[in-house]
Amino acid sequence: MRQTSIDVPAADGAADAYFVTPDGTGPYPGIVMFMDAFGIRSRLREMADRIAGRGYAVLVPNLFHRSRRSPLVDPDELVDAEKRGAAFGRLAPMIRTLTPERMVADARAYLDFLAAQDGVAAGPAGAVGYCMGGRNALIATCALPDRIAVLGSFHAGRLVTDAADSPHRGVGAITGEVYFGHADNDASMTPEQIATLEGALAEAGVRYTSELYDGAPHGFTMSDTAMYDAAAEQRHWAALFALLERSLPAQLA
């Protein structure tokens, strides 16, 4: 694989990012991976590499590029409860600055970058998001339905809120297939909120799958954190690759 740490154009300046493609000439469908709050690090690069290994060109941008370049956290902050809390306190203002308007503008720029790369297939791309990245990926998919053909969202929170701009209120614009893998006992995405999301998707006629990962905590895919659940991680890979094969198929050169 070809693995590069680069700066890519974003709505306000440039975002540091990780970009990985299979060896060969392609063309490979593009994927934007929307990071969790802890940002670009070894774990996300490993995950992007695994997706690229299936025949995709994967871009992992630092969504907090306006606030700070990567790395955003130290590895020990992900496993030590006290340090983890301190890290969240540092990251919270960055999360708040990432408004839906900024996220959509950035997503448009990330998709433009992918479209301009040699070896990236023409046409719509895919979006994959984790934790807060799952929420941001949904926002981008609703806003750019002609450019995002498929969405995989895992242990995302706050997909349903009381706000007028709650992500679930925009799903009627989606034209591609979407998958949601929900964490169990997740205060940021309760059973009632999951039901509301599913109702909105069904009413809009969206092709969707929404599954609860029983016993899996918020953040279950992240093997570098205390929330990791190995069985749930493997289930997520099976679901994600099946989704991509259906809605954004790739062929290795």
C-alpha positions in Angstrom: 0.0 0.0 0.0 1.0 3.6 -0.5 0.7 5.5 2.8 1.2 9.2 3.1 0.8 11.9 5.8 -0.1 15.1 4.0 -1.9 18.4 4.2 -5.1 18.6 2.2 -7.2 21.7 1.4 -10.1 22.3 3.7 -12.7 25.0 4.1 -10.4 27.2 6.3 -6.8 26.5 5.3 -5.5 23.0 5.3 -6.1 19.8 7.3 -3.3 17.4 8.2 -4.4 14.0 7.0 -3.5 10.4 6.4 -4.0 9.1 2.9 -3.6 5.4 1.9 -4.3 3.6 -1.4 -3.6 0.1 -2.6 -0.6 -0.6 -4.8 -1.5 -0.4 -8.4 -3.1 2.1 -10.7 -6.7 1.7 -9.7 -9.1 3.3 -10.1 -10.1 2.8 -6.5 -13.3 4.2 -5.0 -12.7 7.0 -2.5 -13.5 6.8 1.2 -13.4 9.6 3.8 -12.9 8.3 7.3 -14.3 10.6 9.9 -12.2 10.3 13.0 -13.3 9.9 16.6 -12.5 12.7 19.1 -9.0 11.4 19.8 -7.9 12.0 16.2 -5.4 10.6 13.8 -3.1 8.1 15.5 -1.8 4.6 14.9 -5.1 2.9 15.5 -7.0 5.0 12.9 -4.1 4.5 10.4 -4.4 0.7 11.0 -8.1 0.9 10.3 -7.7 3.0 7.2 -5.1 0.5 5.9 -7.5 -2.4 6.4 -10.1 -0.6 4.3 -7.6 0.2 1.7 -6.6 -3.4 1.6 -10.0 -4.1 0.2 -9.4 -1.8 -2.8 -10.3 1.7 -1.6 -8.4 5.0 -1.5 -8.9 6.2 2.1 -8.5 9.7 3.4 -8.4 10.3 7.2 -8.5 14.1 7.8 -7.9 15.8 11.1 -11.4 17.3 11.7 -9.9 19.6 14.3 -7.4 21.2 12.0 -8.6 24.7 12.9 -7.6 24.1 16.5 -4.5 21.8 16.5 -2.5 19.6 14.3 -2.1 15.9 15.0 -1.4 14.2 17.3 -4.3 15.3 19.6 -3.6 12.9 22.5 -0.9 10.9 24.0 -1.4 7.1 23.9 -1.6 6.8 27.7 -4.5 9.3 27.8 -6.6 6.7 26.1 -6.4 4.0 28.8 -5.9 5.9 32.0 -9.3 7.1 33.3 -8.0 10.3 34.9 -5.9 11.3 31.9 -8.8 10.4 29.6 -11.0 12.9 31.4 -8.4 15.6 31.1 -8.0 14.8 27.4 -11.8 15.2 26.9 -11.6 18.5 28.7 -9.0 19.7 26.2 -10.8 18.3 23.2 -14.3 19.6 24.1 -13.8 23.1 22.8 -12.5 21.7 19.5 -15.6 19.6 19.2 -17.8 22.6 19.8 -16.1 24.6 17.1 -16.9 22.0 14.5 -20.3 23.2 13.5 -22.4 21.4 10.9 -21.7 24.2 8.4 -18.0 23.9 8.9 -18.2 20.1 8.7 -20.1 20.2 5.4 -17.7 22.7 3.9 -14.7 20.6 5.0 -16.3 17.4 3.7 -16.8 19.0 0.3 -13.1 19.9 0.2 -12.1 16.4 1.2 -14.2 14.9 -1.5 -12.7 17.4 -4.0 -9.2 16.2 -2.9 -10.1 12.6 -3.5 -11.6 13.3 -6.9 -8.4 15.1 -8.0 -6.1 12.2 -7.2 -4.8 9.8 -9.8 -6.1 6.3 -9.3 -9.2 7.4 -7.4 -12.4 6.4 -9.2 -14.7 9.0 -10.6 -18.2 9.3 -9.0 -19.5 9.3 -5.5 -17.3 8.2 -2.6 -18.1 6.5 0.7 -18.1 7.8 4.3 -17.1 5.9 7.4 -17.3 7.4 10.8 -16.6 6.5 14.4 -18.0 8.1 17.6 -18.3 11.8 16.9 -17.1 10.9 13.4 -20.2 8.9 12.8 -22.3 11.9 13.6 -20.2 14.1 11.3 -20.3 11.6 8.5 -24.1 11.5 8.7 -24.2 15.3 8.5 -22.0 15.2 5.4 -24.0 12.5 3.8 -27.3 14.3 4.3 -25.8 17.5 2.9 -23.9 16.0 0.0 -26.1 13.0 -1.2 -24.9 13.3 -4.8 -21.3 12.9 -3.6 -21.5 10.2 -0.9 -23.0 6.9 -2.0 -22.6 4.9 1.2 -22.3 5.6 4.9 -21.0 3.3 7.7 -21.5 4.9 11.2 -20.3 3.1 14.3 -20.9 3.9 18.0 -22.0 7.4 17.1 -23.6 9.7 19.5 -26.0 12.6 19.3 -27.5 11.5 16.0 -30.9 12.4 17.5 -31.3 15.6 19.6 -34.1 18.1 20.2 -32.2 20.7 18.1 -33.7 22.0 14.9 -30.5 20.9 13.1 -30.4 17.4 14.7 -28.7 15.0 12.2 -31.7 12.7 12.0 -33.9 15.5 10.6 -31.9 15.6 7.4 -31.9 12.0 6.4 -34.6 12.6 3.8 -31.9 13.8 1.5 -29.9 10.6 1.5 -29.9 8.6 -1.7 -27.3 5.9 -0.9 -27.3 3.1 1.6 -26.5 3.7 5.3 -25.5 1.4 8.2 -25.5 2.2 11.9 -23.8 0.0 14.4 -24.9 1.3 17.9 -23.2 0.8 21.2 -25.2 -0.8 24.0 -26.1 1.3 27.0 -24.8 4.5 25.4 -26.1 7.6 27.0 -25.3 9.6 23.8 -27.6 7.3 21.7 -30.4 5.8 23.8 -32.8 3.1 22.7 -35.5 5.8 22.3 -33.1 7.9 20.1 -32.3 4.9 18.0 -36.0 4.3 17.4 -36.4 7.9 16.4 -33.5 7.6 14.0 -34.9 4.4 12.5 -38.4 6.0 12.2 -36.9 9.0 10.3 -35.0 6.7 7.9 -38.0 4.5 7.3 -40.3 7.4 6.7 -37.8 8.9 4.2 -37.4 5.6 2.3 -33.7 5.4 3.0 -32.0 2.0 2.5 -30.6 1.4 5.9 -29.5 -1.1 8.5 -29.5 -0.2 12.2 -28.1 -2.7 14.7 -27.5 -2.7 18.4 -24.2 -4.3 19.4 -25.3 -6.0 22.6 -22.9 -5.5 25.5 -20.5 -3.3 23.5 -19.7 0.0 25.0 -19.3 3.4 23.2 -16.0 3.3 21.4 -16.0 -0.5 20.9 -13.9 -0.5 17.8 -11.0 1.4 19.2 -8.4 -1.2 20.4 -6.1 1.5 21.9 -8.8 2.6 24.4 -10.3 1.0 27.5 -13.7 0.8 25.7 -12.5 -1.8 23.2 -14.6 -4.9 22.6 -12.9 -7.5 20.3 -16.0 -9.3 19.3 -17.9 -6.1 18.4 -14.9 -4.9 16.4 -14.9 -8.0 14.3 -18.7 -7.7 13.8 -18.2 -4.1 12.6 -15.6 -5.1 10.0 -18.0 -7.8 8.6 -20.8 -5.3 8.4 -18.7 -2.5 6.9 -17.2 -4.7 4.2 -20.5 -6.2 3.3 -22.0 -2.7 3.0 -19.1 -1.5 0.8 -19.3 -4.5 -1.4 -23.0 -3.9 -2.0 -23.0 -0.1 -2.5 -19.5 0.9 -3.5 -17.8 -2.2 -4.9 -14.0 -2.1 -5.5 -11.7 -4.4 -7.4 -8.0 -4.6 -6.6 -5.7 -4.2 -9.6 
